[in-house]
Amino acid sequence: MRLVIAAMLVTLTVASGQIASLWAGSTEKLRTNRWVKLDTRPEPGYRFSQPIYVPSRKQILHWGAVARSDTPFRNDVRAFNFDKGDWASDYPIAGKLPPLQNAPYGKGIWYTGTGEMLPCGTPAPSAIANGVCYDSKRDQVVYTMKGLMAAYDPHAKKWRDMEAKTILTGREYPGGPPVYGVGTCYDPVNDEIVLFSHWGGENLEMVSAVGRASAHWGTFRYSFTDNTWRCASDTFGSKQIRNARQKTVAALADAFNALDQHWRSQRSKDRRYYRRAATARDAIRALDDELDHQLRIEPPSRTGTPLLYHPKLQAIVMFGGEDGINRTDLGRSTMPGSLNDTWLYDCKTRQWSELKTPRRPPPTLWPKMVYHDESDRMLLVTRSNAWGKEQTITIWALNAADGRWTELHQQPWQWETPHAGSVGWAVASFEIALDPEWNLIVMTQVPRLGRDKWARETFVFLLDMDKLKPEPAPEWKPPPPIKPQAIPPDNPKWVEKLKNLPANTWVLADPARLPENRGWGIAACDPVRSLVCYFGGGHSSYQFNDVAVYAVGANRWVHTAGEANDWVPPVGWGGVTMGLHGGPHAHHQRNTYVALDGRVYRGIGTGSRRWSPEAEKKKDLRYAWFWDIDCGGVWRMQKINKVALGDDVPGTWGQPHVVDPAGMVYGFGGALEPYDGRFFADELYFSQYDIYNGTLHVKKVEKPYPAPVLEYRPFCYLPDKRQIFFYEYRKDHGHATWVYDVEKNVFIDLEPKRQPMGQVGTVLYLQDQNAVFAPADRDQQWVYSFEKNTWAQLAVKGQLSRFDPVYAQTVYVPEHGILVNLPKTEVMRPDVSEAAFPP
């Protein structure tokens, strides 16, 4: 018989599990198997921080990050008081919290930063995701963060820095592993903590073999014996399987090396190359499939999921989570990729195994799960799309002993549903914990009350398993396998039509499927293969890192699966790191990628003068980062073979801006880096990356040179002149037209007779006409003639929707002599002779 809290609880019948009383502050009578909202105090709550039940206290504790950086801090542990149906501070805050710059984004862990202890004796506020577990041996709550591992004594109500460390790839890091969004669980069998779900790592272990990077390191284990975290992925699987994996990785390396060597030698001039590339691509896919399925030794990478201990099985259970893979190859999607697989980590053998469950809950981005000891079930709570008209909340149960999922309960959700992110995610944002003393599931969410005003809402579910009628979970039909991205052959009829387009008249190409509008991305033309590559977005635009490719000669866009831009805790603004599978985040691209010979280069071993000044001074191993169509549309990295810095060049600065069809990627660092160059107007660098030899050279450029540019692309390469054309828009004092001579390393002011009257989005070289085309101000067309050294306006005719005024989504395709304008795919054959140049 449980205790009766007489002051607040009128009756309690343990046998039936029914409570017919009114909780202080509750909005309705607390009934079994029904969600009820409590009227808790509207203090700011903790988002993306898992609450945890502490058996020795018989209470749920909650600590983490406040709702927003602009909300006043309450950096205290909060305890849920069952008798009052409300939360209370577990201890008085020791002194006033010091101001945290841009907190919690800076010192605390949100999506960047490093955990640390504050002078007042508490950790800096941190969105710890699922990185909290109860250490039953020492009766403490352990929080794992990048840079910090902190323990909370639930009885003394004190924090301490555990002064742990992480050893990874031979390097020592303070605190927890250098990753974000972690999920941890205490393993009492081995007196360890296991960590699996996370993101934000820089795992380059496979780069030397196959060029694949990852933001996931696999499984970590923490040993209390030596207070150290270590990566444990190499301990899984039998000796036979580990040997087989080594041989498969070696075969993958051979396939990639053979493909790369053939690419360098043929340089795409031999049509037989494409047939051989397709053969190598298929081999790579087959070997990848073998590693991912038959030879898999731990779960696929993910973040956003908790790890829960199952005492009767002596195993840790994990379900679902965010893997980032978005099936943009199958059509439009606005959601990050999620999983619904179930895994067990056997603490006795310290090995992973998958529970093969043909019936299961739907893919769940950030699973909310607890262990219910009385029924020996894992309970999963899911909520429907936050923007749906009829929202529901569902409780699922897993029998981990036999791998069966059932649906226990569903009811309409009648309250507000805070969603995560600002970019179209409709995922309900909430946290749960279970109080086994009262069979009570407690849920918190943080709704927005107004500008910079947030609160906490608490809901409870009094569980009576005997009165629920489990139904089998639905049959799970997995999506079709991801197919390699492949470029279709030219369509002769379409190519003929392009040749006969009316001059200076925009025509809607009308391909079968258009790409999504990547409002903050740009288009890039591959001058070797005549492909238009479309990447980027972020911000409030497209949030996935796939590259859509327009095969100009076939009039077809080809797509593959993309990877989500954002993780947990969500940035909601454009991403901050590579994806779990090695691709860059899409964001304000600001003209920092190019396309050349079947590859889209996002990085060439250089970085931003603004964002990574110290990192670019280090003599570290550097990599080119690119998307590779010959491997089926995957992101890869390759080691830079040689880095040479010129005189007075302290670092490797210079984003990729233009390409030479002969195999060079050029970029400006410092003053002419779009947008960020305004901070470095007095220093300019020029980078040159040879894509075939893998060498990088950086040199300093002396004045005079153009003034810094914002987010436009006012430069293009002139291959027959070995120069870069540059148009400078000066808002207050005229304009200028320059060329940069690559060999002489100088800018030359052409001083034309006339300049465009405004900012141009981009400039495009029409080599066969010895002229430059420049779209401007949404619906203006200008052309520059080298012969006449002047500009003239060209009339707009035909079906032009508009020019992107900033991000320059218009390109020129030399092979076909046409312009392509995105995102609607309009084409035009320019003819500069029709322009009225001034005498």
Secondary structure, DSSP 4 states (H G I P E B T S, - for coil): -PPP-TTT----BTTTTB-----TTBSS---BTSEEEE--------BSB--EEETTTTEEEE--B-S-TTSPP--S-EEEETTTTEEEESS--SSPPPP-TTTTSSSS-SSSS---B-TTSSBPP---BB-EEEETTTTEEEEEEBTEEEEEETTTTEEEE---EEEETTEEEEBB-S-BS-BEEEETTTTEEEE---B---B-TTHHHH---BS----EEEETTTTEEEE-GGG-S-HHHHHHHHHHHHHHHHHHHHHHHHHHHHTT-STHHHHHHHHHHHHHHHHHHHHHTTT--SPPP-BS---EEETTTTEEEEEEEE--EE-TTSS---S--EEEEEEEEETTTTEEEEE--SB-PPPBSS-EEEEETTTTEEEEEEE--TT-SS-EEEEEEEETTTTEEEEEEEEE--S---BS-SSS---B--EEEEETTTTEEEEEE--EEETTEE--EEEEEE--GGG---EEPPBP-PPPPPPPP-PPPP-HHHHHHHHTPPBTEEEE---SSPPP--TTEEEEEETTTTEEEEEE--TTS--B---EEEETTTTEEE---EEBS--SS---SS--S--TTSPPPP---TT--EEETTEEEEEES-B-TTT-TTGGGS----EEEEEETTTTSEEEEEE-SEEEE-TT--S-B----EEETTTEEEEEEETTSTTGGGG-TT-EEEEEEETTTTEEEEEEEPSP-PPP--S-B-EEEETTTTEEEEEEE-SSS-EEEEEEETTTTEEEE---S---SS-BSB-EEEGGGTEEEEEETTTEEEEEETTTTEEEEE--EE------TTT--EEEETTTTEEEETTTTEEEB--GGGS----
